Protein backbone atom coordinates (compact mmCIF):
# COMPACT_ATOMS: atom_id res chain seq x y z
CA UNK A 1 0.00 0.00 0.00
CA UNK A 2 1.47 3.33 -1.05
CA UNK A 3 1.04 6.76 0.57
CA UNK A 4 -1.93 7.73 -1.62
CA UNK A 5 -3.83 4.57 -0.69
CA UNK A 6 -2.99 4.93 3.01
CA UNK A 7 -4.09 8.56 3.04
CA UNK A 8 -7.43 7.81 1.43
CA UNK A 9 -8.07 4.75 3.60
CA UNK A 10 -7.20 6.63 6.79
CA UNK A 11 -9.37 9.58 5.86
CA UNK A 12 -12.35 7.36 5.11
CA UNK A 13 -11.87 5.39 8.35
CA UNK A 14 -12.13 8.68 10.26
CA UNK A 15 -15.22 9.63 8.26
CA UNK A 16 -13.61 12.86 7.08
CA UNK A 17 -14.23 14.52 3.75
CA UNK A 18 -11.32 15.77 1.70
CA UNK A 19 -12.34 19.27 2.76
CA UNK A 20 -12.19 18.36 6.47
CA UNK A 21 -8.75 16.77 6.12
CA UNK A 22 -7.50 19.74 4.13
CA UNK A 23 -8.55 22.15 6.89
CA UNK A 24 -6.76 20.03 9.50
CA UNK A 25 -3.57 20.07 7.41
CA UNK A 26 -3.87 23.75 6.37
CA UNK A 27 -3.89 22.89 2.67
CA UNK A 28 -6.49 23.07 -0.10
CA UNK A 29 -8.97 20.32 -0.86
CA UNK A 30 -7.40 20.10 -4.30
CA UNK A 31 -4.06 19.21 -2.69
CA UNK A 32 -5.65 16.34 -0.77
CA UNK A 33 -7.30 15.12 -3.97
CA UNK A 34 -3.99 15.20 -5.84
CA UNK A 35 -2.22 13.32 -3.03
CA UNK A 36 -4.93 10.65 -2.97
CA UNK A 37 -4.51 10.22 -6.73
CA UNK A 38 -0.74 9.86 -6.47
CA UNK A 39 0.16 13.28 -7.90
CA UNK A 40 2.62 14.90 -5.53
CA UNK A 41 4.14 17.63 -7.72
C-alpha positions in Angstrom: 0.0 0.0 0.0 1.5 3.3 -1.0 1.0 6.8 0.6 -1.9 7.7 -1.6 -3.8 4.6 -0.7 -3.0 4.9 3.0 -4.1 8.6 3.0 -7.4 7.8 1.4 -8.1 4.7 3.6 -7.2 6.6 6.8 -9.4 9.6 5.9 -12.3 7.4 5.1 -11.9 5.4 8.3 -12.1 8.7 10.3 -15.2 9.6 8.3 -13.6 12.9 7.1 -14.2 14.5 3.7 -11.3 15.8 1.7 -12.3 19.3 2.8 -12.2 18.4 6.5 -8.8 16.8 6.1 -7.5 19.7 4.1 -8.6 22.1 6.9 -6.8 20.0 9.5 -3.6 20.1 7.4 -3.9 23.8 6.4 -3.9 22.9 2.7 -6.5 23.1 -0.1 -9.0 20.3 -0.9 -7.4 20.1 -4.3 -4.1 19.2 -2.7 -5.7 16.3 -0.8 -7.3 15.1 -4.0 -4.0 15.2 -5.8 -2.2 13.3 -3.0 -4.9 10.6 -3.0 -4.5 10.2 -6.7 -0.7 9.9 -6.5 0.2 13.3 -7.9 2.6 14.9 -5.5 4.1 17.6 -7.7 
